[in-house]
Amino acid sequence: MRTTCVIAGGGPAGAVLGLLLARAGVDVTLLEKHADFLRDFRGDTIHPSTLQVLDELGLADDFHRLPHRKAYTMSLETDDGRVMRVADLRELHGKYRYIAFVPQWDFLDLVTARASKYPNFRLVMNAEVVDLLRRNGAVRGVRYRDESGAEHEIEAVLTVGADGRGSDVRRAAGLAPREFGAPMDVVWFRLPREPDDPDQPFLRASSGHLMVAINRETYWQLAYVIPKGGFDRLKERGVDDLRRTAVRLMPFLDGRVAELRDFEGVGFLRVAVNRLGRWHLPGLLLIGDAAHAMSPIFGVGINLAVQDAVATANIVGPALLRGEAPEALLARVERRRTPPTAVTQAAQRIVQRVLIRRALESRPLRLPTALPRLPLVRQAARRFLAYGVLPEHVRLPSSQNGSQQMDT
């Protein structure tokens, strides 16, 4: 099969890019290696920057009809009872003054369903990329394996790797990111939520421990931060130890921790912070986690990926409509998106060093209690959390009906 743009990876970056290009009239094939989107994602935070993009695409109303939870504030609580409000999004200017927590599979279903209304968009599930097609020194598509094990080839003017931090496309291209390191990993688990529990998400910091609580209406999504490489030691101590820790950090959970029966109910995230020095080759572009793995700090991974997708469509989309993808335009995407990625990762690494590492090493936390009360600091914190460093807006026009032709 031949298409104009083949995108590997049906996550937020790939799905949004597929929609934007199809909407403009570009022939697009989106490959997703799994059979569906129904996986237990933990990165479900949709920030105002992404809500604005959905609004510009006419999807905001449909999005808000999905089951979701709005978070207006982010706070940190310590052993001595101090509560530091990190950001209050209600003080933002603009239409969206909250972070929306929504199951990621619902978000992806929404975006791909809208893209599928265009005849020039094709979504292929159970499609695992195994290699890149090359011709005359340029990438010209992919080879993928379907669920039966049969292999297929798709030729394309542009190949986009949006297949996450373990990117098969990146590996096939021979590109390797620079690792910046992280002092922690994260384990995830759920416990029931009662109506009189706290309402907004918060971070609980204690000597040697950090835990994040996210309100999912009927249950708490809990993220317990552990030292890097410490998951095996955690399992050796047993699930009872994890239950006791949860109650000590969040006493209102007492009486419910028995719901966590064993480590089968515990998910594990190996935290990585990395970034490619080069995001593109002739005919190939990497975006989202394939180009830069983000720490879970600030919960901005989805939103950075969506911003990459919007920038790619804005910059490369007009050329793709002509059947071209000059490498100079791919380089422009990298130049535009590298600075906000680097700044965000730098902020994450500062938090890792001054808060996460100190807490995990049982060192005293020196919280700047006066600093967050300064008006300029409050404003900068909430804008950074809501919009990031360089929010993108949809500039690529819609062709209304999309292209009517796909060459197969």
N, C-alpha and C positions, 0 to 999 in steps of 0.2 A: 504494500500500500504506500501511496505517496500523500503527504500532507504538507502544509506550509510550516506549521510549528507542532512539534511533538513535545509534550511535557511529561516527564517522569515524576510521579509522586502526586497523589491526590489529597495532600494536606492543605492547610490554608493558603500557602503561597501558590501551589499548583492550581488549586480550584479557582481562586480569585483571578489569577492570570488567564486561565482558560476562559472564564466568563468574559473578562474584559476584551480579549482578542476576538472571541466568537461574536460578541455584541457589535464589534467594529466591522465584522465581515471577513476576518481571517479564518482560513481552514485550520482547525485545531484538533489534535488527538491527545487526550489526557489518559495516561496509563497509571493504574493503581494496582499495587502488587497483591492486595488483600481482596477477599470476596465482597466485603462491605466496609462501612465506616464504623461499625459497632464494636469499638474497642474501648477499653477503660482508660481514656485519655485523662490526664490530670491538668494539662494546660488549657483551661476552659475560660480564661478571662478575656473578654472583649472590651477593649478600652475605647474611650471617646474617639480616638483617631480612626479606629476601624468602624465604629458606629457611623462616623461621618462619611466614610467611603461607602458603606451600605446605603446611606441616605442618598448619596449622589448617584447610586445605581438603581434607586427606586425600590430597594429591598428592606428599608428600615421598618415599615409596618409589618411585613411578613416576619422579619426577625423578631420583633417584639411580641408576636403571637406565639413564639416558641416558649416552652417552659424556661423561665430564667429568674435570676435573683439579682437585684441591684445593690451594689455596695457604694456607699457615699463617703465613707471614711476609712482610713487605715491607721491602726494604732499599735503601739508596742507596750507591753506590760512587764514589769520586772518583779523580783522577789519581794522587794520592799513596798510593793503596792503602787509604785509610780506608773502612771500611764502617760506615754508621750504620743500625741496625735501626729503622725507622720504627714498626713495630708487630709484635707477636707475638700472633696471635689464639689461640694455644694457651692463653694465660693468661685467656681469657674464661670467664665463668660461663655456663652454658646448654648446650643440646643441640648447637648448630652453632658450631664454633670454627674456621671456615675460610671462605674465599671459593671458590666453585665456578665454574670456567670451563667453560662449556657453549655449544655453537653456538646462537645466538639462534633460528635457525629451528626447532631441536628444542624449545626452550622454548616457542615460540609454537604449534607443532603440538600439544604436550602440553596446553596450556591450552585451546586452541580445540577440541581433540578432546573434552575433558571437558565443555566448555560445550555442545557439539553433542549430548550425550546428553539434554539437556533439550528438550522439544518447543517451548518458547517462545523458543528461541535460533535465530537465522538468521545465517549467515556468507555474505556476498556478495563474491566476489573480482572483480577487474577492474572495480572500482566507484570512479571518481574523482569526488569532490564538485566541482561546478562553481558551485553557488550555494546560498543558504539560502532556505527558504520563510518568509515573514513574514505574519502576520495580526494586526491590531489591536495593532500595536506590539511584538509578540513573535515570536521565532523559533519556527516550528512544523514544522521538519523540513528536509530537504535535497533538492536536485536533483543527480543523479549521472549520469555517462556510463559506459556499459558498453564492452566491448572492440570492439563493432561501431560505436560512435559514437552509438548511440541513447541518448536521455536519459530518465530515469525520476524520479518523485517519491516520496518517502516522508514522510508526515506523522507527527509524533511529539510527545508531550508534552514530552520533553526531548531536545535535541540536544547531544551531547558531542563536542568537537573534541579528538581525541587523535592527530592526524596529523602530529606532529613539528615540528621547528624551522622548516620551510617551509610551515606549516599553510595549506591551502586554506580551511579553515573560518575561521580567524582573519582571513585576508585578506578573505573575503566579508563578515565581520562588521564590517570597518573598524577593527579593533583593531591596534595596533602596540606592540611591546615596547620598553622602555627598554634601550638597549645600554650595557653596562659596559666592553666592549672586552677584548681579549686580545692579548698581545705575540707570540703564536705561532700557527702552524698545525702540522699533523701529517701526515707521510706514513707509510704502512704497507706492509710487504712481509714475505714469508716466506723463511726459509732452513731447510735440513734441521737436525734435531737429532740428536746422537749420545748414546748411553747414558751416557757419562761427563761430559756437560755439566752445568752447574749445574742444580739441581732447581727451586728456587723462583723466582718472578718478581723482577726487580730493576730499579732505575733506575741508569744509568751517566751520571754528570755529568763533563764536561770543559770546559775553556776553549773557549767558542764552540759547544759541542755537548751535546745531551742525547738519550739513547736508552733506551727501555724494552724489556725482553725478557720475553715471556710464554711459558711452557712449554706447548705444545700436544701433548705426547707425541712425535709424529713430526716436528714442525717447531717453529721459533721464530716467534711473531708479534712482529715488531719495529716499534716506533713511534719514528720519528726526528722530533724536534721541531725545527722550522725557524722563522726569524723570520716574522712576519706578512707575507703577500704574497710570500714568497720561493720559491714553488714553480717559477715560470718560470725564475728564476736557477739553481735546482738542476738543472733539466732542461738548461739551457744548458751547465752544467759537465759534463754527461754522466753516464751510469750508472757509469763507472769511478770517478769521484770519490765517488759514494755507496758503492760497494763498499769503497774504501780507508778511508773514514770508519768504516764498520761494523767493519772489521778492527782499526782503531786503537782504537776504543772497546771492542770485545769480541774480543780476539785469538783466542779459541777458535773463532771463525767462519772463520778463515783456511783456505783450501782449499775452502770451500763457496760463497763469494760469487759465483762464476761462474754459480751457479744463477739469480742475478738477471740476466737477459739484457738487459732493456731496461725502459723506463718503463711498458710495458704491464702489467708485474707489480707496479706501485706504485700504491697507492690514496692518495687525498688527502682530508683532512678540514680544512675551513675552520672553525677554532675560533671559537665565539661564546659569550658569556655575556650573557644578557639575561633580562628578566622583565616580564611584563605588570603594569601598575598596576591593572588591572581584569580579572578572569578570567571574568566572567559578564555576560550580558545576560538580559532576560526570556526564558526557554525555552532558554538556551544556556549551556554551561559549557565552559571549556578547561582541560585538565590535561596533565601530562607536559611534554614539550619544546614543545608548542604554547603552553604558558603560561610556560615558563622553560627556555631552552636552558642546559645545564650545560657547563662545561669538562670535558675528559677527566680532569683531575686527580682523584685518588681513585677514579675509575671508578664513580661512584655514580649515573650518569644513569638506568639501568634501575631502580634501587632507589627513587629519588625518584619516578619515574613510577608504580611499583607502589604506593607509599605513598599517592600522590594517588588512585589508583583505589580503594584500600581505604577511605580517608576518605570519598570520594564515595558509595560504596555504603552505608557506615554512616550517613551523615547524610541522604542523599536517598532511599535505597532504600525506607524505610517509606512515604514520601509517594508514590513511584512505584507502589507496590502499590495505592494508592487512586486512581491515575490523575492524580496531581498532581505538580508540581515548582515549589513556591513559590520566588520569587527570593531570599527571605530565607534559605532553606536553601542555595542556591547561594553566597550571600555567606558563609555559615558555612564552607563548604568552603574558600573563598579565605582567610578569616581563620585557619583552622586550618593550612593548608598554606603560607601565605606566610612565616611566621617560620622554619620549618626550611629552606625554600628560600633565604631571604635569608642565613641564617647559613652555610649550606653554600657559597653563592656567595661570601660574604665571605672564608671560609677559602681557597677556590680563588684568589681575587684576591690574597690575601696571598702564597700560594705563587708565583703568577705574578710578583709584584713582587720578592720577596726571593730566589727561586731561579731561576725560568725566565728572567726578563729579564736578571739578572746573568750567568747562564751564556751566554745567546745574545750578550750584548755583550762576552764574553771578560773579564768582571770577576771578581776572586777571589771564591770562594764562602766565606762565613763560616758554617760548619755548627755549630749549637749542640750540640757533642758531649756535653756534660755534661747538658744539659736532658733528652734522651730517657731517661736512666738514672734520673731521679727517679720514684719509684713512682706519684705522682699524675698526672704527665705521661704515663707509659706507659699507665696505666689510661684516661685521657681519650682518648688517641690511638687505642687499639684499640677503645674503645666507639664513638667517632665513626666510624671506618672501618667497623665491623661493623653498627651500628644507626642511624647518623645522629643527628639532633637529636630527632626526635619519631617513633619507630617506631609504626606503626599495627597494630592487631590486628583480625581479622575479628569483627565484632559482629552483622552482619545474619544472622539465622537462615536456615537452609535450609528450603525447603518440601518437601523430599524429591523430589517428582516435578516440581516447577515448575508453571507455569500450563499449562492444557490448551487455551488458546484464543489464537489470533492472528487479528486482523481483517484480511482482505485484500480 
